Amino acid sequence: MSKLKVKKGDTVLVISGKDKGKSGEIVTVYPKNNRVILRGLNIAKRHTAQSQASQGGIIDKELSIHVSNVSHIDPKDNKATRIGYRFLDDGRKVRVAKRSGDLID
């Protein structure tokens, strides 16, 4: 299991798949599977039976995307960038955008 460089709340750009070119916010991260769920992207229809908690029918559901198919968005120019790490003077380890060098955390 490798460490993911994205986390919940990050804005990412989809670089592969049916939603290529769209950006969205990460809602859930599954580090064991290397997958993320993005708000409003990779939506599929699911047929569900009625239960006490929810109405049945055809429901739109956000499916997960592999983390290799998303790229972090640079805060300076809103383009895709890679993520690096840097230690600040006070000893904290923070994420930085490789494209511009800006802090992400």
Number of C-alpha atoms within 10 A of each C-alpha: 7 8 8 14 13 19 15 13 14 15 21 23 23 25 17 15 11 10 13 14 11 14 22 18 18 19 16 15 20 15 15 10 12 16 19 24 21 27 17 16 21 18 15 11 12 12 10 12 10 10 8 6 6 9 11 12 12 12 13 13 13 17 16 18 20 14 19 13 15 25 21 22 23 24 18 12 10 13 13 20 19 14 19 15 15 13 11 9 7 6 8 8 12 13 17 21 20 15 17 13 16 13 17 16 8
